[in-house]
Amino acid sequence: MKKSLICVSCPLGCPIEVEIENGEVVAVTGNTCKRGDAYARAEITNPVRSLTTSVKVENGMYAVVPVKSSGPVPKDKMFDCMKKINAVTVKAPVKIGDVVIENILDLGVDIIATNCDPGI
Ligand code: SF4
């Protein structure tokens, strides 16, 4: 089986073909550099994404504050992470870099505020 990907590791966006046999990557072609090879293999075996969203704020100037994951999250854990994040309300004041959820789902990744809310 072949799968086509676009490498997103740099702005060049090389089109990559990955050949998969029995769930294993047997060949990667189209990449211009080693980063493309690593990206393609990871995308097939353990795809990850940065998570950006927002959480509710209590007594805030705004209803929500934007947050992001401190590192990549496995793609198949995104919905579970969002359930946890949607269940959280932070109290103002909120500062940039505040940890909203520590080590979400034991993934070794924190959810941190990317903007501030001084409160009302
Ligand atoms: S394969 Fe290398 S050159 Fe091509 S998009 Fe990926 S990182 Fe950039």
Residues whose N, C-alpha, C, O or C-beta is under 5 A from the ligand:
A	BS01	SF4	C7 S9 C10 L12 G13 C14 N31 T32 C33 R35 G36
